[in-house]
Amino acid sequence: MKRNKLSAPLQRRMIAVIGLFLLPLLTSCAGLNNTPALPVVISPQIDTELTEETPVPAMPLPFTYRASLFWNADLLLALGQCNRDKASIREQDDRRKELYEQRPERGGAGATP
């Protein structure tokens, strides 16, 4: 089987045509920089101790008047722990908000809108 070989001038022309049309396609968007910079939001993690379930005291058996008083005291302690956890979460959230208020908007100090 005989292969058709292209002549040298035809090969040069084909390479020139490919170079003329392919290179502009590859480099046409190289100088454009109109992609807006998105602010990166890094939120600090909330302590896992604060989001764990608060253990609920078991109801005593037999449920007498005296046992109900102690159980109510245990329930109030559990409720107090929940309130302390919520207060700590609010403090962490306030600190996070303060950090984000101090940050520059987009791109830092020299950025133009």
N, C-alpha and C positions, 0 to 999 in steps of 0.2 A: 504494500500500500504506500502510495506516494503522498507525502505531506506538502501542502502548499505553503511555501515560505513567502513572507512579505518582503518586499524590497526595503533596503535601508532607508531611503527617503520617506517611504510610507510609514515605516515604524517611527521615525522622528516626528512626523506630522501627528501621528496618533498620540504619542507621548506629550507633544505640545498641546494638543486639544484637551487631553486629560488634565494636564497642568493648569491650563487656562480656566477650566470649569470646576475642577475639584478643589483646588487650593482656595479660591474665594469662598466656597461653601464651608470649608473647614475653619477659616479665619474670620468670617464675617461678623460673628458675635463676640470676638475676643475682646474688643474694646468697650463693650457695653457693660455698665455696672448699675443697672436700674432695679436690682433686686433689693427690696427694703429689708433693713436689718430688723429682725424680730427680737424683742427683749426676751432674755432668758429668765424664766421664773424658777428660782430655786427655793422651794419652801422647806423650812427646817422640819425635821421629823418630831412628832409629839412623842414624849416618853411612853414606852409601852406599859409602864407601871400605871400610868394614868388612864389608859384605855382598857385595862383588864377588868373583868367582871368583879364586882364587889360581892363577897360571899354573903349570902342571906342566912342568918341564924335559923336553925331548925326549930320548929315549934315543939316545946317540951311535952312529953306525955308522962303522966297524966297532966292535963291542962288545968291546974289549980289557980286560985287567985294569986298566990305567992309566985308561982312559976310564970304567970302572965306578966307580973311586974318586972321580973328579971328579963323575960323575953322582950318586953317593950324597951328596956334599957339597952339590950343588945341591938335591937332594930334601930334605935336612935344613934348608937355608935356607928352602925353601918351607913346610915343616912349622912352622918357627919363626915365620914370618909368620902362618900360620893361628892358632897359639897366641896371638900378640900380638893379633890381631884378636878372638879369643874373649875374651881378658882385657879388652879395651876395651869389648866389648859387655856383659860382666858388670859392669864399673864403671858404665856408663851405666844399667844395670838397677838396680844398688844405689842410685844417685842418685835414680832415679825412685821407688823404694820409699821412700826417706827423705822425699821430697817429699810422697808420699801419706800417710805416717804423721803428718806435721805438720798436715795439713789437718783442719778440723773435719768432723764426720760429715755431718749434713744441715742445710742452712739457716743455717749460721754459728753464732756464739756464743750468740745469744739464742733459738735454736730450741728448741722443746719436743718431745719424742718423742711 
